[in-house]
């Protein structure tokens, strides 16, 4: 895609970032157990986010992606069973994320502990990651396979039952429980749960094309009355894919759960306790990157070459579709955030502005660095480093301002207004230049 050297250096970037994080936590006198508490939950939440392969692979099996995924495209040509192809797909993703993301993080532990402990941590990390991946995979299958209007209330009942039973995320992360006592019973139980989730999800898979799928073209006349034909196509692409907009909502729920849990429980994140809503709004804005990734997942740039279109036309439609999708998501997420975290009217106003400002800035630098190929180009080491640096320049001041908000509100509001102007002007110049 962009050269083997840049691709192979990607884990090195993850390793360096992990080492800096580990040494920073250690420098600020967080105990080894406190650091590992956070790392195990980071692995579990990472697995939860990766588990949306249940949506992607199902779309591939229905041939919505066609030749874009050669492994899934083989279902048209070779006498391979559903389980065989699906297992290969999951194994491929597991090996990729282990090699490029998890293993560099595991190695960073060598800077704060010995080799034997690091090997033990590798097992517990993988248990946490595997549990998260298999659970979200099962959820994605159930969501797309069965009636979603039954799925949502059923999920609420299960969450309520766990809450009243006193079962929290600490008990649910069996990888962390294994780290605490090294029990072979917990190890075996964790492996059994992971296997059970994968087996149920695999055998529950359905690839048949339903009647409702065949009628999706009726959406176009409705959307085209309000949107351009390209923006209408973008919305229909996501709607037709497995899970529809539900997968985006699930991604937001997972990321929101990460923030909520880490701020309340993980010591290094407790600095945001006095400004939860403002920090949460920045986090939501950053998370909006996933929406732009989804918008560019179901087509590729070359598919537009045979049409009388400029690249700027396609990019403009993606940006419009981005705002059409994130606007209601951000508003609803901030509404629930205001209910759970609380906050004054001024704080709520700033949280709305921060969320949209950070989302716009993230979109702008992603467009600048990756164009219409964010899902591949962000794996380029050079692009990734530029992305981190450009993100840090603007988004870090938003987080720092959030910590200061409980002090002099007037001064902090002036700081925020300045950040809105800086990020807004930078975003506007980037997007306008790219859309010309």
Secondary structure, 3 states (H helix, E strand, C coil): CCCHHHHHCHHHHHHHHHHHHHHHHHHCCCCHHHHHHHHHHHHHHHHHHHCCHHHHHHHHHCCCCHHHCHHHHHHHCCCCCHHHHHHHHHHHHHHHHHHHHHHHHHHHHHHCCCHHHHHHHHHHHHHHHHHHHHHHHHHHHHHHHCCHHHHHHHHHHHHHHHHHCCCCHHHHCHHHHHHHHCCHHHHHHHHHHHHHHHHHHHHCCCCCCCHHHHCCCHHHHHHHCCCCHHHHHHHHHHHHCCCCCHHHHHHHHHHHHHHHHHHHHCHHHHHHHHHHHHHHHHHHHHHCHHHHHHHCCCCCHHHHCCCCCCHHHHHHHHHHHHHHHHHHHHHHHHHHHHHHHCCCHHHHHHHHHHHHHHHHHHHHHHHHHHCCCHHHHCCCHHHHHHHHHHHHHHHHHHHHHHHHCCCCHHHHHHHHHHHHHHHHHHHHHHHHHHHC
